Structures are given as C-alpha cells and as structure tokens.
C-alpha cells in the first residue's frame, strides 16, 4: 500500500521490533510479534536527501509498541526537496499468506489498513 501523509510523524503499526534503519533515515524495517516484516519508505526519491529532514527516534533491535513514534519528518522540507511524500508500506515476507486491504481513501493514524492472514 501507499499513503500520502498529512503529518511528519511515523508511528509503529504494531508491537514488534525495529529490524533495520536505513543510513539515510528515509526508510525503516519492522517485524511484528507475529513475524510480519514491514518496510516503511517515507516519500519517493528521498534517499537522495541523505538523511536531511528525517529524525529517527528508535534504534535497530529496539522493541516497539503500537502507536510508538518511530520517526519525525520535516514534511515541508520533503515536499520541497523530494519527488513526493507518498510513502510506500510494503510487507516483505508474505510467503504464501494472503493480504487484505481493509480501507481505501482517507485513513487516520491508528486505523487498520491491511490484514495479513
């Protein structure tokens, strides 16, 4: 899925662990307690910003809880210097499991958007 964020706050979508933080701070990899791996890639062509506009609030291997702030983003800076704020969110290990999109259109922080079965 992809979202167009209205704020510069990225929060944990589930309880789990931070598996990876890209050195350029534009993307973060997570794993849920159920073993679902998720990549959150903030914006398009944001790797070229080399970390500017991003503040990572967690470390690799840190346990996280639903709703915990993971990243603060200067949304105005990203809008000015990157191609887009559209943020892909990718499940990287479906391994034959089904994924269902629960909502389309506008969603609010905390809304359940996908379900992996």
Kinemage of the C-alpha trace (Angstrom):
@kinemage 1
@onewidth
@group {chain A} dominant
@subgroup {mainchain}
@vectorlist {calphas} color= white
{ca unk a 1} P 0.000 0.000 0.000
{ca unk a 2} L 0.997 3.651 -0.082
{ca unk a 3} L -0.156 6.636 1.918
{ca unk a 4} L 0.161 10.378 1.448
{ca unk a 5} L 0.956 11.609 4.961
{ca unk a 6} L -0.510 14.807 6.322
{ca unk a 7} L 1.850 14.951 9.294
{ca unk a 8} L 5.526 14.256 9.737
{ca unk a 9} L 5.102 11.583 12.394
{ca unk a 10} L 5.573 7.881 11.651
{ca unk a 11} L 4.346 5.569 14.412
{ca unk a 12} L 4.605 1.832 14.991
{ca unk a 13} L 1.747 -0.020 13.269
{ca unk a 14} L 2.083 -2.960 15.687
{ca unk a 15} L 4.037 -4.356 18.625
{ca unk a 16} L 7.344 -5.758 17.438
{ca unk a 17} L 10.985 -4.886 16.832
{ca unk a 18} L 12.952 -2.483 14.638
{ca unk a 19} L 14.922 -4.692 12.258
{ca unk a 20} L 16.644 -2.036 10.170
{ca unk a 21} L 17.085 1.717 9.892
{ca unk a 22} L 18.499 2.883 6.572
{ca unk a 23} L 21.601 5.078 6.993
{ca unk a 24} L 19.807 7.799 5.005
{ca unk a 25} L 16.951 7.685 7.563
{ca unk a 26} L 14.237 7.630 4.869
{ca unk a 27} L 13.176 4.025 5.499
{ca unk a 28} L 12.744 1.678 8.406
{ca unk a 29} L 12.174 -2.075 8.572
{ca unk a 30} L 9.991 -3.619 11.271
{ca unk a 31} L 8.929 -7.096 12.336
{ca unk a 32} L 5.702 -7.765 14.213
{ca unk a 33} L 5.414 -10.233 17.095
{ca unk a 34} L 3.639 -12.488 14.569
{ca unk a 35} L 6.651 -12.405 12.236
{ca unk a 36} L 5.272 -9.993 9.633
{ca unk a 37} L 8.069 -7.911 8.114
{ca unk a 38} L 7.189 -4.401 7.025
{ca unk a 39} L 9.178 -1.741 5.210
{ca unk a 40} L 8.106 1.888 5.591
{ca unk a 41} L 9.765 4.039 2.908
{ca unk a 42} L 8.959 7.703 3.543
{ca unk a 43} L 8.453 9.591 0.301
{ca unk a 44} L 9.719 8.962 -3.199
{ca unk a 45} L 13.342 9.622 -4.165
{ca unk a 46} L 14.066 10.599 -0.545
{ca unk a 47} L 17.268 8.536 -0.383
{ca unk a 48} L 18.968 11.389 -2.225
{ca unk a 49} L 18.310 13.694 0.745
{ca unk a 50} L 20.960 11.765 2.698
{ca unk a 51} L 19.045 11.969 5.965
{ca unk a 52} L 18.145 15.647 5.847
{ca unk a 53} L 14.590 16.232 7.013
{ca unk a 54} L 14.461 12.959 8.979
{ca unk a 55} L 14.862 12.279 12.704
{ca unk a 56} L 14.844 8.593 13.687
{ca unk a 57} L 13.542 8.043 17.227
{ca unk a 58} L 14.358 4.318 17.576
{ca unk a 59} L 17.358 2.024 17.106
{ca unk a 60} L 17.816 -1.292 15.376
{ca unk a 61} L 16.767 -4.264 17.551
{ca unk a 62} L 14.661 -1.992 19.774
{ca unk a 63} L 11.289 -3.364 20.862
{ca unk a 64} L 8.382 -1.158 19.803
{ca unk a 65} L 4.716 -0.914 20.758
{ca unk a 66} L 1.679 0.023 18.704
{ca unk a 67} L 1.486 3.808 18.266
{ca unk a 68} L 5.058 4.499 19.418
{ca unk a 69} L 6.711 7.326 17.439
{ca unk a 70} L 9.425 5.901 15.169
{ca unk a 71} L 10.381 8.840 13.008
{ca unk a 72} L 9.806 12.587 12.794
{ca unk a 73} L 9.884 14.092 9.324
{ca unk a 74} L 10.078 17.720 8.266
{ca unk a 75} L 7.182 17.432 5.820
{ca unk a 76} L 7.765 20.877 4.311
{ca unk a 77} L 11.414 20.028 3.624
{ca unk a 78} L 10.442 16.731 1.982
{ca unk a 79} L 7.785 18.442 -0.150
{ca unk a 80} L 10.366 20.948 -1.351
{ca unk a 81} L 13.310 18.594 -1.937
{ca unk a 82} L 11.896 15.170 -2.866
{ca unk a 83} L 9.704 13.961 -5.709
{ca unk a 84} L 6.759 13.152 -3.436
{ca unk a 85} L 5.685 12.499 0.150
{ca unk a 86} L 3.795 9.372 -0.954
{ca unk a 87} L 5.002 6.664 1.413
{ca unk a 88} L 5.035 3.025 0.304
{ca unk a 89} L 4.437 0.457 3.045
{ca unk a 90} L 5.497 -2.996 1.893
{ca unk a 91} L 5.004 -6.399 3.516
{ca unk a 92} L 8.256 -8.105 2.572
{ca unk a 93} L 7.530 -11.693 3.634
{ca unk a 94} L 4.028 -12.820 2.658
{ca unk a 95} L 5.398 -16.312 1.857
{ca unk a 96} L 2.083 -17.578 0.541
{ca unk a 97} L -0.047 -15.758 3.094
{ca unk a 98} L -2.887 -13.560 1.915
{ca unk a 99} L -3.008 -9.816 2.447
{ca unk a 100} L -6.299 -7.962 2.558
{ca unk a 101} L -6.627 -4.193 2.203
{ca unk a 102} L -9.208 -3.133 4.772
{ca unk a 103} L -9.570 0.549 3.860
{ca unk a 104} L -9.147 2.770 0.841
{ca unk a 105} L -9.093 6.544 0.683
{ca unk a 106} L -8.507 8.718 3.711
{ca unk a 107} L -7.400 6.972 6.900
{ca unk a 108} L -6.428 8.237 10.319
{ca unk a 109} L -3.464 7.282 12.463
{ca unk a 110} L -4.360 4.068 14.262
{ca unk a 111} L -6.800 2.817 11.596
{ca unk a 112} L -6.240 -0.778 10.498
{ca unk a 113} L -5.427 -0.610 6.791
{ca unk a 114} L -4.144 -4.099 5.945
{ca unk a 115} L -4.525 -7.573 7.370
{ca unk a 116} L -2.093 -10.410 6.702
{ca unk a 117} L -3.661 -13.851 7.148
